[in-house]
Amino acid sequence: MRMISHSPDETLAIGASFAEKAVPGQILALKGDLGAGKTVFAKGFAKGLGIDDVVNSPTFTILQVYESGRLPFYHFDMYRLGEPEELEQLGYEEYFFSDGVCLVEWPEMIGELLPEDALTVEIRRGEDPDERVIEARMPEEDPDAEPGEED
């Protein structure tokens, strides 16, 4: 699925629409360059879950927990993660395999710790300064997978 956002407000709305369809145990792997709009998407996602708390990227804490919405929301930012093993110290499995929903920014930093069934959401800059291309795909639709590669 591919969507075009023409403003931060539209990116918020797209994030909210993903949250409205979120189910317990779901993990979203949120990819994009610095400044692409990942945190804006995350704020919209939280709003779509009914969370009114201030949502910021947990860059220095790695994890921010929000429990006031229709599902618990576990927002991870792996940008400053030194080694994937640091996630084990956080007890990441408690969140990844829970009844909440996880949104993981910079998922490439955790390698194989990311479950194979995570939904990938990639945000790229468009042609105009505020334009963003938001593309969501299931693991079997991953363009980086080798032909004939099994799950």
QUILIN-V513626 format. One record per residue. OMEGA is omega in degrees with one decimal (NA if undefined). Layout:
BEGIN
OMEGA
OMEGA
END
This chain:
BEGIN
-177.9
179.2
176.3
175.1
-179.8
-179.0
174.2
178.6
177.3
176.8
174.5
-178.4
178.2
176.0
179.1
-179.4
175.2
-178.6
-179.9
179.5
-176.4
179.5
179.0
178.8
-177.6
176.9
175.2
176.0
-172.8
-177.5
176.2
178.1
173.0
178.3
-178.3
-179.3
-178.8
-178.8
175.9
176.7
-179.6
177.8
176.8
178.1
178.1
179.1
178.7
175.4
-179.1
179.6
-179.3
-179.5
173.1
-179.0
175.4
177.4
-178.4
-174.3
-175.7
-179.8
-178.2
-176.2
171.4
-177.5
176.0
-175.9
-174.7
-178.7
-179.1
172.8
171.2
-177.5
180.0
-174.7
179.8
170.7
-173.9
-173.1
-176.4
179.2
180.0
-178.6
177.3
-179.2
177.4
177.7
178.6
177.9
177.3
-175.5
-174.2
-177.2
177.4
-178.7
-178.4
-175.0
-177.1
176.7
177.5
177.1
-178.8
171.1
-174.0
173.8
-178.9
-177.4
179.8
-179.7
-176.1
173.3
-173.2
176.6
178.0
179.5
-176.8
-176.5
178.7
174.3
178.7
174.3
-178.9
179.1
178.7
175.3
177.4
-177.5
178.6
-176.1
-178.5
-177.6
176.0
174.0
-177.8
-176.2
178.9
178.1
175.4
-177.5
-179.1
178.2
-174.8
-178.2
-179.9
-179.3
177.7
176.7
178.8
-179.9
-179.6
178.2
NA
END
